[in-house]
Amino acid sequence: MKIGITCYPGIGGSGIIATELGIKMAERGHEVHFITSNMPFRLNLNHENIFIHQTDINSYSVFQYPPYDITLASKISDVIKLYDLDIIHMHYAVPHAVCGILAREMSGKDVKIVTTLHGTDITVLGHDMSLVSAIRYGIEASDVTTSVSESLTEDTYQLINPDKELKTVYNFIDETTFNTDGRDEAREKLRKCHGIKPSTKVLMHTSNFRPIKRLDDVIRTFHLVQKKIDSALILVGDGPEMSRVRSLVKDLMIEDKVYIVGQQSDVKPYFQLADIFLLMSEKESFGLALLEAMNCGAVPIGSTAGGIREVIKHDETGFVVDVGDYKGAAEYVVELLSDSALYENMSRRMLEDVKLRFNSDNIIGQYEEIYKALLTGE
Ligand code: GMT
């Protein structure tokens, strides 16, 4: 098959999933065309079946805003015609699904459109009445629309009410990048590098530090834990909440135990260093970082937001608490870190479950079946 993929190419779960999906489709022998505004950040290899088409979004003084959507649609249309694409897979209903639909019109070709909803387009933009019609149109005019969790599927029916059946296809783990290989060495190296003693337990969080990630709850959880357990907190990432994070850490007088390491190109060693991974978000359609942390050996504590409850099986592969319940989260962390048998059992079940339910081969196969069924009309 000849497949076009459009996503936001920056560091974010949707871009990562779209890029890994493209790479894995290329490895299965399909021809993959990334049509994006920048080089997808995880696309760090040359593959004979992968083509990159970058759009230049120019600013013109006559326009108040750069015409991202129209420029992208025009580029997608060119690529559809030039390479005779069979499928275009758009990540996010707005703007990308709508760009894809426009591109199909422009090209005059019968290319099939698959759209994947990742969360923000529904759980955040879905509350913006000025965008609901565009989101609904993007979903309904796509040939197949998928969503990354059951929770996001339900939210989409509730907020957008599309006249279309949605298909849940879970995100998958990129096992070649995120695994427990070399874990002991990585832990030792990072401990030395940051001066963390071998006996100190490590909690970790990574995100884009947006308000919905509730960094305060992560820090307050740790604040309670470190009173009972010799521990450190590692924060990876950056974003609008960073200054608040720094001042809360200072106010709580835990600066010597919190390591703010900023954006890292390679997060794997940090996941491997972590004993516990915290994701306390207010909204989270899936939480790809959870999966990555889990497959690197960190046991997760999450909030009950969105798809987190589907990724973490409460009391089996980690724990979940109500959004905002940092006290409950701290109790679970203390329980886990004080009982090595409980920790080991949970960690084993967690690794088995990720391999079983979020196995990349299986999920890529589900997308491949969707593409094939569209082309054969089944
Ligand atoms: O979490 C973010 O803010 C980034 C966003 C994105 O566009 O990458 O993540 C969304 O898509 C990911 C991949 O499907 C999901 O794992 C995240 O849960 C989802 N974020 C939200 O729903 C807030």
Residues whose N, C-alpha, C, O or C-beta is under 5 A from the ligand:
A	BS01	GMT	G12 G13 S14 G15 H118 G119 T120 V148 K283 E284 S285 F286 G287 L288
